[in-house]
């Protein structure tokens, strides 16, 4: 089949996960072309040269570590005219030169609109749809309810009336909408190949923040060794080692960590769960999907969920590692087999229509 695959540029997790599925589809004999933007486009173009088309995407704006709704809206309005012009030109280019049988989208709108215009079937593969297509089982505090409602509205507006929804998740929930299949998270081959061990260090990952007090905060726990990614620096501060970006270095440190401290991002949490690493999750404020991931980590006993990163919170988390390790030992996932098998079934069904 000729497949158009849409990948958003906001957040590299979409790109790293989609790269795994795109590679599988190519190996299965499909012709796949990709649309994406920003850093995700750059990563995918390097991986699949000649198959990736650049579009203009949507970006979040931050203020004081929090997603700013007003700044995001202003950024969207300011860039919308030029983005629409670029994307319209891409529509015309693709309409002239390429014919597709199906569109697969990882929460990406351009490919969805293209499918609607061409009356093509759409298959959704992402983790965000769990917010609207499953019954949540965690308590949502009053302070998060507006964020929950906003997230639900956004998710419902993305890819409506698709032929099928594959929702990747490490926490199974009751499905409440048709044409929906929950599957385990997409795990990249480098993580599948990693051999987990339990070293002395704690892996710390920070993104989209300016946590200026992080180093002194971690230095307040001198008996613990921390390896910190996210500042893209190579520096040593006693028990705190800042690490420059290195994909293989990060994977090695993750696989050998005794525990992980991160935000509520789905990709790293999923990889930590797969490798059975206890997780301390501090979600970025005003991102309900991150709140949900962190709350599920806590509910499942895989780690702790805190609103803020403090020395006392890290102490409390590290004190309970053995209990988290016991809960994680019960997690089971056979690589990406389940998603690939189910996706093949849906694509074969669409081929016969």
Wavefront OBJ file of the C-alpha trace (Angstrom):
o trace
v 0.000 0.000 0.000
v 0.993 3.631 -0.507
v 0.884 5.231 2.948
v 1.101 8.880 3.970
v 2.381 9.117 7.557
v 1.898 12.336 9.557
v 4.219 13.194 12.464
v 3.948 16.413 14.511
v 7.068 18.468 15.114
v 6.215 19.407 18.722
v 7.978 16.971 21.037
v 10.543 14.483 19.765
v 8.692 11.527 21.284
v 6.307 11.466 18.327
v 9.219 11.290 15.903
v 11.157 8.557 17.704
v 8.022 6.412 18.045
v 6.861 7.025 14.480
v 10.317 6.167 13.153
v 9.869 2.642 14.539
v 6.472 2.171 12.871
v 7.584 3.696 9.562
v 10.591 1.382 9.425
v 8.336 -1.604 10.103
v 5.905 -0.577 7.349
v 8.757 -0.224 4.857
v 10.129 -3.643 5.805
v 6.618 -5.058 5.348
v 6.700 -3.914 1.705
v 4.626 -0.728 1.904
v 5.569 2.542 0.222
v 5.627 5.210 2.941
v 5.919 8.983 2.597
v 6.061 11.249 5.643
v 5.004 14.814 6.456
v 6.465 16.534 9.498
v 7.915 19.819 10.773
v 10.648 21.299 12.919
v 13.144 18.957 14.646
v 10.980 15.915 13.936
v 11.293 16.603 10.209
v 15.082 16.827 10.511
v 15.322 13.514 12.372
v 13.011 11.676 9.988
v 14.633 13.131 6.854
v 18.022 11.876 8.044
v 16.526 8.435 8.668
v 14.354 8.197 5.537
v 15.970 10.491 2.938
v 13.722 11.374 0.035
v 10.559 10.184 1.791
v 9.899 13.120 4.118
v 8.091 16.356 3.189
v 8.474 19.431 5.395
v 5.359 21.272 6.534
v 4.714 23.999 9.120
v 3.473 22.791 12.463
v 2.087 23.965 15.800
v 4.296 24.761 18.810
v 3.753 25.242 22.535
v 4.982 28.344 24.370
v 6.177 28.243 27.986
v 6.226 30.723 30.856
v 7.855 29.906 34.199
v 8.035 26.161 33.452
v 4.326 26.056 32.562
v 2.594 25.770 29.196
v 1.193 29.250 28.555
v -2.193 29.089 26.827
v -2.110 32.814 25.957
v 1.443 32.721 24.588
v 0.695 29.559 22.633
v -2.409 31.184 21.122
v -0.456 34.343 20.236
v 2.346 32.301 18.665
v -0.176 30.305 16.633
v -1.959 33.434 15.381
v 1.317 35.169 14.519
v 2.667 32.274 12.469
v -0.618 30.974 11.035
v -0.714 32.973 7.740
v 2.760 31.921 6.597
v 2.265 28.342 7.855
v -1.016 28.006 5.979
v 0.604 29.264 2.767
v 3.480 26.777 3.045
v 1.127 23.914 3.830
v -1.234 24.840 1.004
v 1.676 24.676 -1.423
v 2.539 21.250 -0.032
v -1.065 20.114 -0.574
v -0.829 21.130 -4.234
v 2.531 19.406 -4.662
v 1.311 16.143 -3.144
v -1.982 16.217 -5.007
v -0.078 16.467 -8.285
v 2.574 13.866 -7.722
v 1.495 11.188 -5.246
v -1.440 8.817 -4.818
v -2.112 7.173 -1.454
v -4.267 4.287 -0.214
v -4.351 5.236 3.473
v -3.132 7.872 5.914
v -1.539 6.998 9.253
v -1.282 9.883 11.717
v 0.472 10.254 15.057
v -1.713 13.117 16.285
v -0.828 15.217 13.207
v -3.363 17.431 11.415
v -1.931 18.045 7.929
v -2.107 14.365 6.966
v -5.617 14.131 8.444
v -6.889 17.077 6.379
v -5.185 15.670 3.301
v -7.005 12.372 3.883
v -10.340 14.152 4.235
v -9.731 16.100 1.037
v -8.851 12.928 -0.876
v -11.449 10.774 0.926
v -8.799 8.370 2.197
v -9.127 6.096 5.234
v -7.275 7.275 8.346
v -5.553 5.180 11.011
v -4.517 6.925 14.215
v -1.461 5.685 16.156
v -0.661 7.751 19.264
v -0.937 7.852 23.039
v -3.007 11.041 23.387
v -6.330 9.491 22.345
v -6.524 7.667 25.681
v -7.820 10.920 27.182
v -11.073 10.703 25.210
v -11.389 7.040 24.174
v -10.915 5.310 27.540
v -12.399 5.626 31.024
v -9.783 7.144 33.322
v -9.229 5.483 36.691
v -7.284 8.146 38.615
v -8.634 10.963 40.753
v -8.317 14.327 39.025
v -7.877 17.184 41.533
v -9.839 20.385 41.107
v -6.729 22.266 39.970
v -6.368 19.882 37.000
v -9.973 19.787 35.813
v -9.749 22.769 33.477
v -6.586 21.281 31.974
v -8.381 17.944 31.622
v -11.319 19.506 29.816
v -9.046 21.480 27.490
v -7.029 18.340 26.727
v -10.213 16.353 26.068
v -11.493 19.001 23.649
v -8.176 19.110 21.778
v -7.979 15.321 21.525
v -11.581 15.035 20.327
v -10.901 17.642 17.652
v -7.845 15.724 16.399
v -8.502 12.992 13.837
v -12.275 12.631 14.386
v -14.050 9.775 12.583
v -10.861 7.893 11.756
v -11.282 4.289 10.624
v -9.299 2.971 13.581
v -7.463 4.260 16.637
v -4.428 2.475 18.066
v -3.744 3.945 21.498
v -0.322 3.192 22.940
v -0.288 2.949 26.735
v 1.501 1.343 29.667
v -1.696 1.491 31.774
v -4.663 -0.524 30.446
v -8.056 1.162 30.827
v -11.626 0.317 29.751
v -12.257 1.490 26.170
v -15.422 3.575 25.808
v -15.464 4.270 22.050
v -15.618 1.959 19.022
v -12.798 1.212 16.575
v -10.265 1.616 19.365
v -7.476 -0.787 20.325
v -5.126 -0.269 23.265
v -1.612 -1.566 22.594
v 1.658 -1.431 24.563
v 3.955 1.553 24.026
v 6.153 1.701 20.927
v 9.703 0.835 22.002
v 12.640 1.775 19.783
v 15.082 -0.998 18.791
v 17.924 0.460 20.862
v 15.840 0.058 24.023
v 14.695 -3.421 22.988
v 18.354 -4.391 22.624
v 19.472 -2.847 25.923
v 20.381 -5.164 28.794
v 19.091 -3.551 32.001
v 21.331 -3.584 35.064
v 21.119 -1.776 38.400
v 23.935 0.721 38.822
v 24.576 3.288 41.523
v 23.293 6.358 39.672
v 19.873 7.980 39.271
v 19.066 9.262 35.785
v 17.518 12.744 35.770
v 15.898 14.170 32.643
v 14.609 17.722 32.336
v 13.015 19.207 29.217
v 11.193 22.424 28.311
v 12.222 23.902 31.673
v 14.806 26.237 33.149
v 15.177 24.501 36.518
v 18.074 26.722 37.565
v 18.228 25.300 41.090
v 18.441 21.670 39.972
v 22.171 21.175 40.577
v 22.238 22.607 44.135
v 19.027 20.718 44.882
v 20.624 17.409 43.886
v 23.859 18.332 45.668
v 21.739 18.424 48.803
v 21.650 14.620 48.525
v 25.417 13.952 48.640
v 25.054 10.196 49.146
v 23.308 9.815 45.782
v 24.873 9.912 42.310
v 22.890 11.774 39.644
v 23.404 11.865 35.869
v 21.448 14.749 34.413
v 20.321 15.149 30.780
v 18.484 18.101 29.276
v 20.930 20.981 29.724
v 23.258 19.649 26.991
v 26.364 20.343 29.075
v 29.258 18.118 30.076
v 30.072 19.223 33.627
v 30.804 17.605 36.982
v 29.458 19.083 40.213
v 30.425 16.580 42.878
v 27.691 13.955 42.987
v 25.889 15.604 40.023
v 27.134 14.979 36.500
v 25.588 17.018 33.683
v 25.630 15.059 30.424
v 25.696 16.455 26.888
v 23.209 14.996 24.438
v 24.156 11.541 23.231
v 21.488 9.059 22.208
v 23.608 6.008 22.965
v 25.014 7.559 26.129
v 21.497 8.299 27.342
v 20.339 4.757 26.577
v 23.330 3.300 28.416
v 22.681 5.497 31.453
v 18.971 4.651 31.393
v 19.563 0.901 31.114
v 22.037 0.924 34.020
v 20.207 3.399 36.304
v 18.802 2.394 39.662
v 15.923 4.851 39.137
v 14.664 7.664 36.895
v 13.567 11.216 37.738
v 11.687 12.888 34.888
v 8.664 14.951 33.927
v 5.433 13.301 32.786
v 6.490 12.701 29.182
v 5.151 9.463 27.754
v 8.225 8.274 25.848
v 10.770 8.175 28.668
v 8.249 6.850 31.179
v 7.309 4.061 28.759
v 10.957 3.138 28.206
v 11.629 3.194 31.944
v 8.646 0.922 32.555
v 9.813 -1.452 29.813
v 13.274 -1.605 31.426
v 11.611 -1.867 34.872
v 13.173 1.279 36.317
v 11.385 3.000 39.238
v 10.110 6.437 38.170
v 9.783 9.744 40.007
v 7.492 11.818 37.783
v 7.040 15.593 38.113
v 4.739 16.631 35.235
v 5.070 20.006 33.547
v 2.192 22.128 34.897
v -0.883 22.658 32.692
v -0.197 19.544 30.594
v -2.943 17.105 31.558
v -1.483 14.218 29.571
v 1.691 14.486 31.656
v -0.386 14.609 34.838
v -2.195 11.438 33.755
v 1.036 9.562 33.015
v 2.520 10.562 36.381
v -0.670 9.686 38.252
v -0.747 6.231 36.622
v 2.894 5.628 37.573
v 1.895 6.272 41.182
v -1.320 4.234 41.001
v 0.406 1.188 39.488
v 3.151 1.306 42.106
v 5.862 1.956 39.513
v 7.087 5.066 41.328
v 5.916 8.388 42.728
v 4.079 11.402 41.359
v 4.967 14.798 42.806
v 3.860 18.314 41.867
v 7.341 19.741 42.399
v 10.934 18.575 42.448
v 12.396 18.915 45.946
v 15.131 17.144 47.889
v 12.549 15.748 50.307
v 10.446 14.330 47.476
v 13.458 12.628 45.914
v 14.409 11.191 49.321
v 10.902 9.793 49.774
v 10.998 8.261 46.296
v 14.417 6.640 46.721
v 13.437 5.243 50.123
v 10.721 3.090 48.486
v 12.638 1.717 45.480
v 12.293 -1.947 46.452
v 8.501 -1.714 46.421
v 8.492 -0.060 43.004
v 10.838 -2.735 41.662
v 8.445 -5.434 42.855
v 5.502 -3.794 41.047
v 7.518 -3.287 37.850
v 8.590 -6.928 37.841
v 4.999 -7.798 36.948
v 4.996 -5.660 33.797
v 5.111 -7.650 30.569
v 5.486 -6.506 26.957
v 6.615 -8.440 23.888
v 8.413 -5.611 22.098
v 6.222 -4.014 19.419
v 4.693 -7.297 18.260
v 1.125 -6.563 19.356
v 0.897 -3.183 17.612
v 2.502 -4.467 14.411
v 0.179 -7.483 14.277
v -2.961 -5.431 14.923
v -1.915 -2.695 12.478
v -1.298 -5.256 9.745
v -4.795 -6.618 10.281
v -6.412 -3.191 9.915
v -4.362 -2.305 6.811
v -5.207 -5.642 5.198
v -8.879 -4.987 5.895
v -8.669 -1.546 4.278
v -6.854 -3.043 1.268
v -9.792 -5.366 0.613
v -12.395 -2.596 0.736
l 1 2 3 4 5 6 7 8 9 10 11 12 13 14 15 16 17 18 19 20 21 22 23 24 25 26 27 28 29 30 31 32 33 34 35 36 37 38 39 40 41 42 43 44 45 46 47 48 49 50 51 52 53 54 55 56 57 58 59 60 61 62 63 64 65 66 67 68 69 70 71 72 73 74 75 76 77 78 79 80 81 82 83 84 85 86 87 88 89 90 91 92 93 94 95 96 97 98 99 100 101 102 103 104 105 106 107 108 109 110 111 112 113 114 115 116 117 118 119 120 121 122 123 124 125 126 127 128 129 130 131 132 133 134 135 136 137 138 139 140 141 142 143 144 145 146 147 148 149 150 151 152 153 154 155 156 157 158 159 160 161 162 163 164 165 166 167 168 169 170 171 172 173 174 175 176 177 178 179 180 181 182 183 184 185 186 187 188 189 190 191 192 193 194 195 196 197 198 199 200 201 202 203 204 205 206 207 208 209 210 211 212 213 214 215 216 217 218 219 220 221 222 223 224 225 226 227 228 229 230 231 232 233 234 235 236 237 238 239 240 241 242 243 244 245 246 247 248 249 250 251 252 253 254 255 256 257 258 259 260 261 262 263 264 265 266 267 268 269 270 271 272 273 274 275 276 277 278 279 280 281 282 283 284 285 286 287 288 289 290 291 292 293 294 295 296 297 298 299 300 301 302 303 304 305 306 307 308 309 310 311 312 313 314 315 316 317 318 319 320 321 322 323 324 325 326 327 328 329 330 331 332 333 334 335 336 337 338 339 340 341 342 343 344 345 346 347 348 349 350 351 352 353
